[in-house]
Amino acid sequence: MVDIEHVYSEREVLPAAKFRIKHRDVFHLKNLYVMMHEWMVEEGYATRVDEDFPETFYLHRETQKSGNEIWIWWRMKKVPQDNKYYRYLMDIYFHVILLEETEIMHQGQKYKTNKGEVEVVVNASLEMDYMHEDGKGWRDNSFLKHFNDMFHKRLFKKDLEMHKHELYREAYRLQEAIKTYLQLKTYLPEQELQKFWPEKGIGEVV
C-alpha cells in the first residue's frame, strides 16, 4: 500500500521494490556486467553511449581479507512514455569479493571465467514531479505548486499506484534476468531469458 501521507523534501519519491542477490560460485563478471547493461538499454534506462551511462562509482582494490574486491554503483532513471510527472529510479549496487580467474570445462571445451562472491542490490523508487530537478516542475509554477500535493494524494492516486506497480514489475524482471543468468532459483512465471548470453557466466574459449 502506498504511504501517500509521507512528506518528502526536495525529491518526492516512493519506494517500489528492493531485492538482494548473493552468489558464490563460478561466474563470469564481465558477461554479468554486460548482460545487465544491455537489459538497462533495452528497457530504456540508458543508452549505449558510454559517457552517458550513469555509473557513478567504480572501485577495484585488493585486500588481505576480501582478495580482489570491486564496488560498482549505477543510478538509473527512466521517464515512462508521454509522461511529465513520474520518473522511475533504480539504484544498483555491485559488490564482488574473493574474485579470481579460473578455467572450467563445458561440453568438451575449456573456458576462461571467474569465481568468487558477487552481491547485487537493487532499490527501485517512483519519483514524482521529476521536472522540479530542472526548475520546471509543478512546485516551480506559482499556480500549480498549490495543487501538487493534492494531485498525487487524491486526484490521481490510481495513476500513482499504476506506475508504482509497473516499476515493481520491471525491478523483479531484472531480478529474474540476473537469477536466470546465474542459474539460481526463480519465482516468477515469466523468465527474462538472455538467449545471447552463456549460462552461469561461461566465458571465452581457451
N, C-alpha and C positions, 0 to 999 in steps of 0.2 A: 504494500500500500504506500502511495506517495505521501511523504510528510510535507504537505503543501503549506503548513503553518510555519515551517522553518524559515528563519530570517537569514538571508545571505548578504554578504557585504559587497565588495567590488565586483566579484564574479558570481553570478547566480547559477548554481549547479545542483543537480540531484543525483545521488549515486544510483546506478542502474545495474551493475554487475561487478563481481570481484571473484577471481579464482587464482589458484596457485598450482603449478605443475612441477614436480620434482622427479628427476630421472637420473639414476646412477648405473651406468652400463656403457656399452659401446654405442656411440652415436657420432655423426659427422657434423661438427659445429658449423662449418661454412655452409653446408647444404640446409641445415635447420634455419640459419640466418636468412639465406636466400629465399627459402620457401615462405617464411613469414613476411619478408619484404615484398615478394610477389603477391601474396594474399592481400596485403595492405593496398598495393597498387590497384589490383583488380577490384577491390571493394570501394575504391575512391577515397582512401585516406591519405594517399601520397601519389607522387608521380615517379617516373624512372629517372628524373633529373637528379643526379647525386647531390648537388649543392642545395637542392630544395628539400631533401629528405630530412624529417625532423628528429634526427639522432642528436640528442643534446649532451650526451656524456658517454665517453668510452675510456676505460682504464684496463690496461693489461700489466700485471705485475707478477713476480714470483716471490712467494713467501715460504718460510720453513714449515708452517702449519698447513697452508692450503695449496702448496705447489703452484702451478701455473693457474692464476686467478684472473677472471675477466668480469668486468661490470659494464653493462650497456643500458642506456635509458632512451626510450622513444617517447615522444609526446605527439600522438596522432590526433588530427582534427578532421572532421568531415561535416559538411553542410548538406542536409537532405535536399533533394531536388525541389526547386521552386519554393525555397524557404528563406525568410529573412529574420527569423526569430530564434529557432532552435539550432544547436550545433552538437554533434556527437564527439565526445572526447574519449580517447583510450590512452592511458599511461601504462607503458610496458617496461618491465624491468627484467633484464637477463643477469643471472649470476652464475658463473661457472667456476668450479674449483677442481683441483687434482687433475687438470687437463693434461693429457699426453697423447702423442701419436702412437698408433698401433696398426697392425695388419690383421685381416681376417680372410678366411676362405668362404666363398659363396658361389654355389653352383659350379665348382671347379675352377673358379677364378680367384686370384689373390687381390684384395683391395686395401688401399690405404684409408684409414679412418682415424677416429679419436676415441678415447674412453675417459671417463671422469664423471662428475656430477654437475648437471645443469638444472637450474631452477628458473622458471618463468612466472612472473606475477603480472596480472592484468587488472587494472582498475578502470572501469567504464563509467562515465558520467554524462548526464544530459545538461548542456548549458543553455540557459535562456537569455534572450536579449543579447546575443553574442556580438552584435554590431556596436555595442557600447565600447568595445575594445578600441574601435577607431573613432569614437566620438559621434557615431551615427545611430545610436540605439534609441529605444523608447525613452530611456532615462535621460537622454540628452536633448529631448524635444520638450519645449516648455509646456506643450499641451498634453502630449502622450504620456509624460512621466507620471501624471496623476492617475493614469489608468493601468500602468504596468503591473502593479501588484494584483489588481482585480482581474487582469487579462488571464493569467495562468492559474489563479486561485479559483475562479468561479466560471467565467465565460467560456474558457477553452480548456477546462480540466480534462475533458475527454481526449482532446488533441494532445495534451501533455502526456497522458497515460499511454497513448498510442505510440508516441515517439520513444518514450522510456522502454516500452515493451520491445520495440523494434531494435533498439540499441542492445537490450538484453540478449535478444536472439543473435545478433551479429557477434557479440562477445563470445557466446557459447559455441557458435560455429567456428570461431577462431580456436577455441579450446579443443573442439573436435578435430580440427586440422592438425594441431600440434600433437595430440594424443595418437591420431592415426599415423603420423609420421614416426613417432617414437614407439609405435606398436603397444601402447598402453590400453587399459580397459576404457571403453567408451560407453556413454549413457544416452546419447541422442539417437533417434531413429534414422536421421539423415546423416550420411557421412560426407565430410568435406575431403574427398579423396584428391590428393595432388598427384595425378597419374604420371606426371613427367618427373617426379622426384623418386629416387630409390627408397625402398622401405628401410626403416631403422637406421638411416644415416649411412648406408654403404657408400663409400666414396669412390676414388679413382682407381682404375685397374692398375696393378703394379706391373 
